[in-house]
């Protein structure tokens, strides 16, 4: 899994590209505080190499909690900036510091 951040000079936004290697998966989405944990809001597109990829514009100067939803199972990003416990989920969420 990988995260790439590209900060824009023209506005306080960071383009974050999520890449998830999941050749066996049918559907992958990124859900988080930035899309109200809506599993339909940010689906990732399956590439020919079997990985899923998508880009999201996130507000700079904030921390965003998120997880991947791979065929209905939540998965954390190992390369996240950190992790935060969620009592609601009963698990840790990945954290991006933008």
KAKANOR-V478020 format. One record per backbone hydrogen bond with DSSP energy under -0.5 kcal/mol. CO is the residue of the C=O (numbers start at 1). NH is the residue of the N-H. If there is no record, write none. Layout:
# KAKANOR-V478020
CO	NH
CO	NH
This chain:
# KAKANOR-V478020
2	19
4	17
6	15
11	13
12	60
13	8
14	16
14	58
15	6
15	17
16	18
16	56
17	4
18	54
19	2
20	22
20	52
22	25
27	71
28	44
29	31
29	69
31	67
32	35
32	37
33	36
35	38
37	39
38	41
38	42
42	30
45	53
47	50
50	22
51	47
52	20
53	45
54	18
56	16
56	58
58	14
59	62
62	98
64	96
65	33
66	94
67	31
68	70
68	75
69	29
69	71
70	73
73	70
75	68
76	78
77	80
82	95
84	93
85	87
86	90
86	91
91	86
93	84
94	66
95	81
95	82
96	64
96	98
98	61
